[in-house]
Amino acid sequence: MELSILAKTVFDDIIQNGGYVYIVGGSVRDDILDIHDEQDIDVEVYHMTCQQLYDVLSHHGQVNTFGVSFAIMQLKELPGYDFALPRKELKNGNRHQDFEIMIEPDLPIEKAIQRRDLTMNALMYDYHQKKIIDMCGGISDIQNRLIRCVNPDTFKEDPLRVLRIAQFAARFQMSIDSQTFQLCQEMVKEGMLKHLSIERVYHEYCKILMSPKPSIGFEFLRDIKALPIYLEALTTTGQRLDYHPEGDVFTHTMLVLDIAALSKDKIDEPLSFMWSCLLHDIGKPIVTTSDGHAPGHNEAGVDVFKQVDLITSKKQRQYISTMIMYHMHLMNMARNHGRDISYLRLLKKIEGKVSMNDLVYMSCCDKLGRGKVAQSQYDAFLEFIKDKRERLSDHAPVALVSGFDLLEIGLTNEKKFKVILNEAYDLQLQGLDKERILRSLKKKYDKR
């Protein structure tokens, strides 16, 4: 494995002082997968006490410790490396973090790996001998693109592992071993996932969404009955086959997600964009008629989204809500040869919430996620939008009239200024100059 010079110096010092160094977990797996994304490197140090490890690390810089039970240490001068001692874990509650931790510096590695979740994460790189130790068939499973648990008994102790499997399957495009699949089903059926915090679920969902093929992760969660109710409802909501030959809303959403995943590098806010693609049709189960029509599903989706508690960021919620509301507008505008003012009004509605760039890509992904699309329709849409963007910009025009202007013409009811300013702006979009707008407003509101 490629390691920094300082890391090698620290490891050598640990060995000289009686310790033994293994690199464990995801960094070993990713090295085999030839993935070189930046991530933390987990270092497990054997045959040392906490104090001995602390003393060695302190020779090389500032040591930070956190998680008293886990005895994890970081060296400020070696960012991205976590140092820990081998431990055993005993489940003592329902929550993800409810474990009693027992540090055992001389724990045999055969027992140490039993607390690992998956075989591909149970690999250990022996720094001293410069070789990988594989006691669970992890390398073979990686080569076969198979996700398999290490120990069925200990696997069920942590419900977060179900979601971790979903994101690993999506990130690495792997299938799940039948026994592991059944274990996950049992954990869901027993209600174990209900004990996970919103933050942890959100974090794992984000990893699924930012993977190369998100549909794999969500289809796994569907198959084990682990989807939240607003996504589960999509699986039983049909669509008009002349518009959506792909089938139900969930199938459509998965196609949209996988297409969106190919566009992430062109998006201004990739994570929020992927969340929007996942949730853009969550209003359909409420409004879909017996013949597959879904009138007003965007407005209904905004209301359903208010109940989605996974997303806590106000800014991200505003972005997603705006996308849900307007995800169809550009396509409808192009199909109906919408006027310039319709485009300008849309710019005003999304200004400061969602970029026109992201909304265009949302429209394209939604269109392409329909099983089949006539190339002529798609090309016509792109040409229509290109013309609007080149002539009218991607940003709403700056308002000509301000509240100060309203005061200047003698309007005094400031409680109504927001409504009046919106009216003034629409008059501006219709082509009136500032003088004519103010004259019109004064004539209308002076009488009142």
Backbone hydrogen bonds, N-H to C=O, Kabsch-Sander energy under -0.5 kcal/mol:
donor,donor_aa,acceptor,acceptor_aa,energy
3,L,1,M,-0.5
8,K,4,S,-2.2
9,T,5,I,-2.2
10,V,6,L,-2.6
11,F,7,A,-2.8
12,D,8,K,-2.6
13,D,9,T,-1.9
14,I,10,V,-2.2
15,I,11,F,-2.3
16,Q,12,D,-2.3
17,N,13,D,-1.2
18,G,15,I,-1.8
19,G,14,I,-2.6
20,Y,46,Y,-1.5
22,Y,44,E,-2.2
23,I,125,Y,-2.3
24,V,22,Y,-0.5
24,V,42,D,-2.5
25,G,123,L,-1.0
27,S,24,V,-0.6
28,V,25,G,-1.0
29,R,25,G,-1.6
30,D,26,G,-3.0
31,D,27,S,-1.4
32,I,28,V,-1.7
33,L,29,R,-2.1
34,D,31,D,-0.5
35,I,30,D,-3.2
36,H,34,D,-0.5
41,I,80,G,-3.6
42,D,24,V,-0.7
42,D,40,D,-0.6
43,V,41,I,-0.5
43,V,82,D,-3.5
44,E,22,Y,-3.1
45,V,43,V,-0.5
45,V,84,A,-2.9
46,Y,20,Y,-2.7
46,Y,44,E,-0.5
47,H,105,P,-2.9
53,L,49,T,-2.3
54,Y,50,C,-2.5
55,D,51,Q,-2.6
56,V,52,Q,-2.0
57,L,53,L,-2.6
58,S,54,Y,-2.3
59,H,55,D,-0.6
59,H,56,V,-1.1
60,H,57,L,-2.1
61,G,58,S,-0.6
64,N,74,Q,-3.0
66,F,72,I,-2.1
71,A,67,G,-2.0
72,I,66,F,-1.3
72,I,67,G,-0.7
73,M,83,F,-3.0
74,Q,64,N,-2.8
76,K,62,Q,-3.0
76,K,74,Q,-0.6
78,L,75,L,-2.4
81,Y,78,L,-1.4
82,D,41,I,-2.4
82,D,80,G,-0.5
83,F,73,M,-3.2
84,A,43,V,-2.4
85,L,70,F,-0.6
88,K,102,M,-2.4
90,L,100,E,-2.3
92,N,98,D,-1.8
93,G,98,D,-0.7
98,D,95,R,-1.6
99,F,97,Q,-1.8
100,E,90,L,-3.4
101,I,99,F,-0.6
102,M,88,K,-2.6
103,I,101,I,-0.5
104,E,86,P,-2.4
107,L,104,E,-2.1
111,K,108,P,-1.2
112,A,108,P,-2.1
113,I,109,I,-2.1
114,Q,111,K,-1.1
115,R,112,A,-1.2
116,R,113,I,-1.7
119,T,148,R,-2.7
121,N,118,L,-1.2
122,A,119,T,-1.1
124,M,133,I,-2.1
125,Y,23,I,-3.4
126,D,124,M,-0.7
126,D,131,K,-3.1
127,Y,21,V,-1.6
127,Y,125,Y,-0.9
128,H,21,V,-0.6
130,K,126,D,-1.5
131,K,126,D,-1.3
133,I,124,M,-4.1
134,D,132,I,-0.6
135,M,133,I,-0.5
141,D,137,G,-2.0
142,I,138,G,-2.3
143,Q,139,I,-2.4
144,N,140,S,-2.0
145,R,142,I,-1.2
146,L,141,D,-3.0
147,I,175,S,-2.6
148,R,146,L,-0.6
150,V,117,D,-1.9
155,F,151,N,-2.6
156,K,152,P,-1.0
157,E,154,T,-1.4
158,D,155,F,-1.4
161,R,158,D,-1.6
162,V,159,P,-1.5
163,L,159,P,-0.6
164,R,160,L,-2.0
165,I,161,R,-2.1
166,A,162,V,-1.5
167,Q,163,L,-2.2
168,F,164,R,-2.5
169,A,165,I,-2.7
170,A,166,A,-1.8
171,R,167,Q,-2.6
172,F,168,F,-2.8
173,Q,169,A,-0.9
174,M,169,A,-1.1
175,S,145,R,-2.4
177,D,147,I,-3.0
181,F,177,D,-2.8
182,Q,178,S,-2.2
183,L,179,Q,-2.2
184,C,180,T,-2.2
185,Q,181,F,-2.2
186,E,182,Q,-2.3
187,M,183,L,-2.2
188,V,184,C,-2.2
189,K,185,Q,-2.6
190,E,186,E,-2.1
191,G,188,V,-1.7
192,M,187,M,-2.2
194,K,191,G,-1.1
195,H,192,M,-1.4
196,L,193,L,-1.6
201,V,197,S,-2.0
202,Y,198,I,-2.7
203,H,199,E,-2.1
204,E,200,R,-2.0
205,Y,201,V,-2.6
206,C,202,Y,-2.4
207,K,203,H,-1.4
208,I,204,E,-1.9
209,L,205,Y,-2.8
210,M,206,C,-2.1
211,S,208,I,-1.5
213,K,170,A,-1.0
216,I,213,K,-1.4
217,G,213,K,-0.6
217,G,214,P,-0.7
218,F,214,P,-1.9
219,E,215,S,-2.7
220,F,216,I,-1.6
221,L,217,G,-1.9
222,R,218,F,-2.2
223,D,219,E,-2.4
224,I,220,F,-1.6
225,K,222,R,-1.5
226,A,221,L,-3.4
227,L,221,L,-0.6
231,L,228,P,-1.4
232,E,228,P,-2.7
233,A,229,I,-2.1
234,L,231,L,-0.9
235,T,231,L,-0.6
235,T,232,E,-1.3
236,T,233,A,-0.9
237,T,234,L,-1.1
238,G,236,T,-0.7
240,R,292,G,-0.9
243,Y,240,R,-1.0
244,H,240,R,-3.5
247,G,244,H,-1.6
249,V,234,L,-0.6
249,V,237,T,-2.2
250,F,234,L,-1.6
252,H,248,D,-2.0
253,T,249,V,-2.7
254,M,250,F,-2.4
255,L,251,T,-1.9
256,V,252,H,-2.4
257,L,253,T,-2.5
258,D,254,M,-2.2
259,I,255,L,-2.0
260,A,256,V,-2.7
261,A,257,L,-2.2
262,L,258,D,-0.6
262,L,259,I,-1.0
263,S,260,A,-1.8
264,K,261,A,-0.5
266,K,263,S,-2.6
267,I,264,K,-1.4
273,F,269,E,-2.3
274,M,270,P,-2.4
275,W,271,L,-2.2
276,S,272,S,-2.1
277,C,273,F,-2.1
278,L,274,M,-2.0
279,L,275,W,-1.9
280,H,276,S,-1.2
282,I,279,L,-1.8
284,K,281,D,-1.8
286,I,283,G,-1.0
287,V,283,G,-1.2
288,T,284,K,-2.3
289,T,293,H,-2.9
292,G,289,T,-1.9
297,H,294,A,-1.4
300,A,296,G,-2.2
301,G,297,H,-2.0
302,V,298,N,-1.7
303,D,299,E,-1.5
304,V,300,A,-2.4
305,F,301,G,-2.6
306,K,302,V,-0.8
306,K,303,D,-0.6
307,Q,304,V,-2.0
308,V,305,F,-1.5
309,D,307,Q,-1.0
312,T,310,L,-0.7
317,R,313,S,-2.4
318,Q,314,K,-2.2
319,Y,315,K,-2.0
320,I,316,Q,-2.6
321,S,317,R,-2.8
322,T,318,Q,-2.1
323,M,319,Y,-2.3
324,I,320,I,-2.7
325,M,321,S,-2.1
326,Y,322,T,-2.2
327,H,323,M,-1.1
329,H,326,Y,-0.8
330,L,326,Y,-0.6
332,N,328,M,-2.5
333,M,329,H,-2.6
334,A,330,L,-2.5
335,R,331,M,-2.5
336,N,332,N,-2.1
337,H,334,A,-1.1
338,G,333,M,-3.3
342,S,339,R,-0.6
343,Y,339,R,-1.4
344,L,340,D,-2.5
345,R,341,I,-2.5
346,L,342,S,-1.8
347,L,343,Y,-2.2
348,K,344,L,-1.8
349,K,345,R,-1.8
350,I,346,L,-1.9
351,E,347,L,-1.3
353,K,350,I,-2.6
354,V,350,I,-2.3
359,L,355,S,-2.0
360,V,356,M,-2.5
361,Y,357,N,-1.9
362,M,358,D,-2.3
363,S,359,L,-2.3
364,C,360,V,-2.2
365,C,361,Y,-2.7
366,D,362,M,-2.4
367,K,363,S,-2.1
368,L,364,C,-2.7
369,G,365,C,-1.4
370,R,367,K,-0.7
372,K,370,R,-1.9
377,Q,374,A,-0.6
378,Y,374,A,-1.9
379,D,375,Q,-2.8
380,A,376,S,-2.2
381,F,377,Q,-2.1
382,L,378,Y,-2.2
383,E,379,D,-2.3
384,F,380,A,-2.3
385,I,381,F,-2.6
386,K,382,L,-2.4
387,D,383,E,-2.1
388,K,384,F,-2.0
389,R,385,I,-2.8
390,E,386,K,-2.3
391,R,387,D,-2.1
392,L,388,K,-2.9
393,S,389,R,-1.5
406,L,402,S,-1.4
407,L,403,G,-1.8
408,E,404,F,-2.0
409,I,405,D,-1.3
410,G,407,L,-1.5
411,L,406,L,-2.3
414,E,412,T,-1.9
416,K,413,N,-1.8
417,F,414,E,-1.2
420,I,416,K,-2.4
421,L,417,F,-3.1
422,N,418,K,-2.0
423,E,419,V,-1.9
424,A,420,I,-2.5
425,Y,421,L,-2.4
426,D,422,N,-2.0
427,L,423,E,-2.1
428,Q,424,A,-1.9
429,L,425,Y,-2.2
430,Q,426,D,-1.4
431,G,428,Q,-1.6
432,L,427,L,-2.0
437,I,433,D,-2.2
438,L,434,K,-2.5
439,R,435,E,-2.1
440,S,436,R,-2.2
441,L,437,I,-2.5
442,K,438,L,-2.6
443,K,439,R,-2.0
444,K,440,S,-2.0
445,Y,441,L,-3.0
446,D,442,K,-2.1
447,K,443,K,-0.6
